[in-house]
Amino acid sequence: MYVQTSLGVALAGLLHDLGELYQRAYWGSLPEGVSDWSHPAYTKWAIDKWSPLFGGDAGWLARTATRHHEGWHDKPQYQPQTPEQWCVALADTYALGERKEVDEKGSRATETPLRSVFASLRVQGTYGQLELGYSMVEDGLEVGLKPGAAYPHSKGTVSRDTYRRVAERLDKRLAELAKLNPSPQALLSNLLGIFQELLWNIPSDTQGEPDVSLFDHLRLTGAIAAALWDYHGGNPSIEALKDEQPEKFLLVLGDLGGIQGHIYRIQSAETGTGGLAKRLRARSLEVSLAAEAMGLELLQRCGLTPLQRIMSAGGKFYLLLPNTPKVQNALNQVRQEWEEWALRQGATLLPFLAGYSFAPLGFKNFSQVLQQAHRVLAEAKLRPLQSQFGDFYLSQGQQSLRPCQACGARPAQSADSSLCEGCKRDGHLGRLIPRRTEIGFFAQDAPGHHYRFPGLRVALEESDQYTLRTRQNFTPAARPWEVRLLAGHIPTLEDALRLGSWPNLAEYQAWAKEQGLWEEEEGWEEEEGGRREGDPLTLAELAEFSTGAKYLGALMLDADRMGEAFATGFVDKEGNNHSSPSRIASLSRMLEVFFAGEVLELIKNPKTYQKRLGWDDLTAGEKARRYPLIYSVYAGGDDLLLLGPWDALLEFALDLEALYRQFTQHPQLTLSGGFVLVSPSLPIPLLAEAVQEAEKAAKTAGRNCLHLFGQSVPWGELRGLVRWVRDFQQHLQAEGSKGMTSALAYRLLRLWKGHQNQDEARRMRYKPLLAYALREREAKVRKHYLQLTNHADPAWQHLPVWLQWGLYLER
């Protein structure tokens, strides 16, 4: 079943260092059946123990997985002999980017925590916190990947006991899997998911640089081994395998252009109705699934598994493939099919596929390989839809129809319908997304409303072919699956009812209709049985839940200097390049953990971070009521766009930035973003343009800041302004001389503008004018605002920010 196949070699690569876990768990006390203390002996022991999973090929698999140490001359039983063993051994070396043959003696193996991949990055000449590491078991939690766990500590919990707990949990997972009798493809995907859950925070190397997790090293070794085996046609000689001159590998980069235009291309006629929020989420999900489907189709045509996908986020993916004519032909066919699909969909999404071939030596400086691959991709982007030049958009005989009222890019379904097929589908799927936790890929027919891509159909139901789980559920299954947090978060009526202002759904709906916040859509009652607690809120409803002015907030955030990090960040203090496939993949994966995982957990369950962010119970409870009203249009890769009640969104932005600093522990890895307040009736394209311009302004101002109310404010200074907002809000609520009036507030704003516009000699005139304006205020109030006479104080420099913030809160 597995012997001398690319899937079998991939499986051997995925298992080859599994003994590292068991070796540390049983350090000093060999279990019965383990031949010696080295980790390959433990790998063989584990494969033998779980031989029912691997059938009659368990013996071959154990030999292929364990014989991967070419340099262990004193242990010939672990030296490679057969071509498949050499394939795994070489893949092990390539995944690390270098060859290490280290004596494993010493007890340090059970005490060294995994160091954050961010810590080793040199960005702007600065490294992260090298002394921090991840705990293997968080206090009060089970072992395994959990929201809120991926933060390095000064004292990581790592010991032989924690390794033993992880090993016991792994054994339980494998016991569950063994009962299912999975197919070879399902076995591989289950193991990959289980390893993601349990091995993400275990260092693969405790003798050298412990900054690559065992999970990342295992998956990259398996991917490289499969590609190498297929390059040699499944029957290589050892000499051919060891020859590092030919360009044996093909790094394929997939990307989708026009993403934001595609998501936001919703006509103003839909704004303010239930259809807008649903279609935004459905469009965003479509972009993610299009990238997944394009990569998966290419892998299937090449006869390879999703293990070869070393990165996928934000509508982009990297595939590590063999550089063979079969793969090149498949690449060209998939490119042509997707370009044809894109054109028929109105060319709102532009698919790009580019391949860069490289020799094994490229693994020693993998960031350079990535740079070259991106150059090829950039050239491809200069020729969009190249294979379709000369083709007709619509066939000659098709009836001319009016444009779709929602997107304006495709024709309506019929003369009697105002929507195209895609927008009608978006309305249905957008309503289902909050309720579904699995996304299935189907070769032909798919159930219900679904996305149609070349070669694959994608529905919000599980599939025997391949299923993505949108929650962190790592339970084994008989079918292939993968955890991908793609569904995001859409606020629902249930979240609104949690505010406690309405006793039941009926009263809430009556209020919403009376306020003009929701209207029934055509077909709603017949198909779905009316509006239920799990249905999405409209953008008008979200704006109504704002404190003060009933505006919608939009927040766009982007990780700073990530291009530099990937391209040149992996350099040690001596100037040696140590980029490797494992490190690159680990960096990409950890960014996805934050932007697709931690962001959504902070929205849905903010109490997860109560201790980390230092909230008291009252504060945590209030955030738990309000943050679920935030709507993630997209969150993944290294950026996000959120909508919601504007004041809750601003508070959320500050909490999220604090989490990101703790997550990276690197002074140069920061966030930049833009925030705007808009009417919920503003057309989505204009909203998107406004928040994009705000984010661009933050980047231009030097990064590490948020642009809001016309100014770019560093995050640290913005936190200091919150106190001014609260005090100003209290003063606006007070009466007489004990408070402030909006008229006086606008006078302060005029003084500030005059200070900005006047020449240097006259700029300080604002100080006596400020004192005069405050002459009738109570002494305590006057003293507070006279602090603004310090023109270097951030409160004066950013007066428009806290002043407008407070005024909007009191409208």
Stockholm file with secondary structure:
# STOCKHOLM 1.0

chainA/1-811         MYVQTSLGVALAGLLHDLGELYQRAYWGSLPEGVSDWSHPAYTKWAIDKWSPLFGGDAGWLARTATRHHEGWHDKPQYQPQTPEQWCVALADTYALGERKEVDEKGSRATETPLRSVFASLRVQGTYGQLELGYSMVEDGLEVGLKPGAAYPHSKGTVSRDTYRRVAERLDKRLAELAKLNPSPQALLSNLLGIFQELLWNIPSDTQGEPDVSLFDHLRLTGAIAAALWDYHGGNPSIEALKDEQPEKFLLVLGDLGGIQGHIYRIQSAETGTGGLAKRLRARSLEVSLAAEAMGLELLQRCGLTPLQRIMSAGGKFYLLLPNTPKVQNALNQVRQEWEEWALRQGATLLPFLAGYSFAPLGFKNFSQVLQQAHRVLAEAKLRPLQSQFGDFYLSQGQQSLRPCQACGARPAQSADSSLCEGCKRDGHLGRLIPRRTEIGFFAQDAPGHHYRFPGLRVALEESDQYTLRTRQNFTPAARPWEVRLLAGHIPTLEDALRLGSWPNLAEYQAWAKEQGLWEEEEGWEEEEGGRREGDPLTLAELAEFSTGAKYLGALMLDADRMGEAFATGFVDKEGNNHSSPSRIASLSRMLEVFFAGEVLELIKNPKTYQKRLGWDDLTAGEKARRYPLIYSVYAGGDDLLLLGPWDALLEFALDLEALYRQFTQHPQLTLSGGFVLVSPSLPIPLLAEAVQEAEKAAKTAGRNCLHLFGQSVPWGELRGLVRWVRDFQQHLQAEGSKGMTSALAYRLLRLWKGHQNQDEARRMRYKPLLAYALREREAKVRKHYLQLTNHADPAWQHLPVWLQWGLYLER
#=GR chainA/1-811 SS CCTTSHHHHHHHHHHTTTHHHHHHHTTTSCCTTCCSSSHHHHHHHHHHHTHHHHGGGHHHHHHHHHCCCTTCTTCGGGSCCSHHHHHHHHHHHHHHTSCCCCCCCSGGGGTCCCCCTTTTCCBTTBCCCTTCBCCSSCTTSCSSCCTTCCCCBSSCCCSHHHHHHHHHHHHHHHHHHHTTCCCHHHHHHHHHHHHHHHHTTSBSCSSSCCCSBHHHHHHHHHHHHHHHHHHTTTCCCHHHHHCCSSCCEEEEEEEEESHHHHHHCCCGGGTTSHHHHHHHHHHHHHHHHHHHHHHHHHHHHHTCCGGGEEEEETTEEEEEEECCHHHHHHHHHHHHHHHHHHHHTTSSSEEEEEEEEECGGGGGGHHHHHHHHHHHHHHHHTSTTGGGTTCCSSCTTSCCCCBCTTTSSSBCSSTTCSSCHHHHHHHHHHHHGGGCCEEEEESSCCSSSCEEETTEEEESSCCSSEEEESSSCCCCCSSCEEECCCSCCCCBHHHHHTTSSCSSHHHHHHHHHHTTCCCCCTTHHHHHCSCCTTSBCCHHHHHHTSSSSCCEEEEEEEETTHHHHHHHCCBCTTSCBCCCHHHHHHHHHHHHIIIIIIHHHHHHCGGGGHHHHTCCHHHHHHHHHHGGGCEEEEEETTEEEEEEEHHHHHHHHHHHHHHHHHHHCCTTCCEEEEEEEECTTSCHHHHHHHHHHHHHHHHHTTSSEEEETTEEEEHHHHHHHHHHHHHHHHHHHSCGGGSCCHHHHHHHHHHHHHHHHSCTTTGGGHHHHHHHHTTTSCHHHHHHHGGGGCTTSHHHHTHHHHHHHHHHHTC
#=GC SS_cons         CCTTSHHHHHHHHHHTTTHHHHHHHTTTSCCTTCCSSSHHHHHHHHHHHTHHHHGGGHHHHHHHHHCCCTTCTTCGGGSCCSHHHHHHHHHHHHHHTSCCCCCCCSGGGGTCCCCCTTTTCCBTTBCCCTTCBCCSSCTTSCSSCCTTCCCCBSSCCCSHHHHHHHHHHHHHHHHHHHTTCCCHHHHHHHHHHHHHHHHTTSBSCSSSCCCSBHHHHHHHHHHHHHHHHHHTTTCCCHHHHHCCSSCCEEEEEEEEESHHHHHHCCCGGGTTSHHHHHHHHHHHHHHHHHHHHHHHHHHHHHTCCGGGEEEEETTEEEEEEECCHHHHHHHHHHHHHHHHHHHHTTSSSEEEEEEEEECGGGGGGHHHHHHHHHHHHHHHHTSTTGGGTTCCSSCTTSCCCCBCTTTSSSBCSSTTCSSCHHHHHHHHHHHHGGGCCEEEEESSCCSSSCEEETTEEEESSCCSSEEEESSSCCCCCSSCEEECCCSCCCCBHHHHHTTSSCSSHHHHHHHHHHTTCCCCCTTHHHHHCSCCTTSBCCHHHHHHTSSSSCCEEEEEEEETTHHHHHHHCCBCTTSCBCCCHHHHHHHHHHHHIIIIIIHHHHHHCGGGGHHHHTCCHHHHHHHHHHGGGCEEEEEETTEEEEEEEHHHHHHHHHHHHHHHHHHHCCTTCCEEEEEEEECTTSCHHHHHHHHHHHHHHHHHTTSSEEEETTEEEEHHHHHHHHHHHHHHHHHHHSCGGGSCCHHHHHHHHHHHHHHHHSCTTTGGGHHHHHHHHTTTSCHHHHHHHGGGGCTTSHHHHTHHHHHHHHHHHTC
//
